Amino acid sequence: MSKQVTTIEWKEDKLFLLDQTVLPNVVAYRSFDTIQGVWDAIQDMIVRGAPAIGVTAAYGMYLGAKSIETSEMSEFQKGYKKIGEYLATSRPTAVNLSWAIDRMIDFSQKNDQLTVDKLKEQLLEEAKLIHKEDEEINYKIGENMLSLLSDGCGLLTHCNAGALATTKYGTATAAMYLAQEKNWDFKVYSDETRPRLQGSNLTAFELHQAGIDVTVITDSMAAVIMSKGEIDAIIVGADRVAANGDVANKIGTFNLSILAKNFNIPMYIAVPTPTIDMQTKTGAEIPIEERDSHEVIKGFGEFTAPKDVKVFNPAFDVTPHENITAIVTEKGIVRAPFEENLKKLFE
Ligand SMILES: CSC[C@H]1O[C@H](OP(=O)(O)O)[C@H](O)[C@@H]1O
């Protein structure tokens, strides 16, 4: 079994999160026991990655439930809904956040025959179940993705859709960990992924420490690597897949999809079904988070542009479904026509 970092752990009645803002230089865990702390952890990207955000939110919804001081169930439910509305404002794009919040609220409403104290205990169990399910889902995504790859392949990934973006295995990296267990001879190129550099400080960190052959490239080198025939497949994660198969993912994914078409390289999206949002019809409807300008012009500590210059910093872009070869989920491999075939995942 390959060595993987632990991103999220519930122990001593607290949530422990690996602080991803200080990787790869420092491996440090921070503990959280309030809903406000969880909100900050998601917004500040101490924890990030759609599935990891969802699991964190589930524990956050338990911590929020604990803070509601009433034994009257209707009062509790009203307060719980407000806790969910608050936590949903921490980041807008990854649908796993609202998916986890909605699941915890649905669970509380379906179990309102319990006492409030008993319900709170059960909410923690539901959060732990969501945690366990994520690990199982990622393993299955890896198995399905592996069926599309071959020993000796060269892979390109973008941002971090790895163990660090989930509870284990990752989505895009799951196949890489499984290929390592099969002693495949393969190599991975990781786009550093400006401006937050998740590809170099997270993906390269986790793959390198697991002993996987990983090479960091700048985002602008992707075309050259593809032109040299080094890449047999591009595998990325997603923050939200619309009903028509459009994919919101880290900024720069759309660029890769255009290059992939040019070089006739398959573009695979590795994604758990909770990231597929059938209520959002097309990518145009997906809210795209814009983050602070300093991520772009002060990412290395010093200003790399005039302090007051205009900066555009969308954290994500939308890759049109026409540029996608397949969406690989735990339930199977989905190809075009995506609208029709994604629906089948939920029948
Ligand atoms: C397993 S999907 C992770 C997905 O989330 C990342 O965004 P962020 O680091 O801002 O949370 C990136 O888009 C990854 O593909």
The ligand as a Tripos MOL2 file, in Angstrom:
@<TRIPOS>MOLECULE
LIG
   15    15     1     0     0
SMALL
NO_CHARGES

@<TRIPOS>ATOM
      1 C1        -10.5630   16.1830   -6.0090 C.3       1 LIG1
      2 S1        -11.0650   17.5610   -6.8360 S.3       1 LIG1
      3 C2        -10.1100   18.8390   -6.1510 C.3       1 LIG1
      4 C3        -10.2420   20.0980   -6.9470 C.3       1 LIG1
      5 O1        -10.3000   21.1960   -6.0240 O.3       1 LIG1
      6 C4         -9.2080   22.0350   -6.2870 C.3       1 LIG1
      7 O2         -9.4980   23.3680   -6.0360 O.3       1 LIG1
      8 P1         -9.0130   24.0460   -4.6330 P.3       1 LIG1
      9 O3         -7.6020   23.5950   -4.4000 O.co2     1 LIG1
     10 O4         -9.1450   25.5330   -4.9040 O.co2     1 LIG1
     11 O5         -9.9880   23.5570   -3.5880 O.co2     1 LIG1
     12 C5         -8.9260   21.8120   -7.7520 C.3       1 LIG1
     13 O6         -9.8620   22.4690   -8.5620 O.3       1 LIG1
     14 C6         -9.0410   20.3140   -7.8140 C.3       1 LIG1
     15 O7         -9.1760   19.7920   -9.0870 O.3       1 LIG1
@<TRIPOS>BOND
     1     1     2 1
     2     2     3 1
     3     3     4 1
     4     4     5 1
     5     4    14 1
     6     5     6 1
     7     6     7 1
     8     6    12 1
     9     7     8 1
    10     8     9 2
    11     8    10 1
    12     8    11 1
    13    12    13 1
    14    12    14 1
    15    14    15 1
@<TRIPOS>SUBSTRUCTURE
     1 LIG1         1 GROUP 0 **** ****
